Amino acid sequence: MKKYFIALLFISVISSGFAQSVTGKWYTVDDNNSKKSIVEVYQKNDKVYAKIVELVNEEDKGKVCEKCEGKNYNKPIEGMNILTGLSKDGDEWNGGKILDPENGKTYKCYITLEDNNKLKLRGYIGFSLIGRTEYWYREQ
């Protein structure tokens, strides 16, 4: 019985390490709770980034970021990096920025895992009390 308990404890510790990752593919939803896009969150040099890998709705495919400025102006939204430079700080990734391709604006942001399949993203101006929270769901 003791060996069984130790093995179970070992497996749960190992799997919880994998479960705590913000990396992977996530889908975003619109205001009607319909799938909007698939975003890939990836880690590079101890920072987290995300890019839109697919726009789900056929009418959105091929769209470009008309309201973006600089290097993203008129670039395809699919393949665009929208989340840049987040650093791990406890249970949160913060200190980076998120681009909203719908309005072309960039905001400060942080992300946290609500659970293994739900990612909370908070974009804000100035400080986090003035902003918007969005949830992304792990793509299965």
Phi, psi and omega in degrees: 000320180296319179296320179298315180297316180296317179297317179296317178298316180299314180296318181290326177294315180296313183290330178291331175296319178287326184291339185270013182272133175274350182284156179127189180262134181231150173249145178259159180234153177272187182295341177266009180066027176262146178303132182248313181206164173246128185242136176256120176264127182223159182249137179214122179052051177063016176237157180248139180226165175212145176227151176280119180263339180202135168265124190287316183286132181305321182291344179269341182299136180085358179295148175245162181272088182289333184264356178287159176244165175066221187294341180269354181300125179060021175271151177300138179290321176294125183096351183282134172286125180245344181236125184225140166066034177278137179247147181288134179217087185070237179269004186240150170249123184215184178083009181247195182226154174233139178257131173261104183296343179289324180242356178076007183267152178247138182231155168292156179202166169215157177228149174216153175275124173283317170205183186302335185244010182222122182250128177264129179237128180240116175256140185205164175248130178077270178231160195293351177289333179255099182181199183223138177255140179224153178241138175247148184240136183299131178286127183269000000 
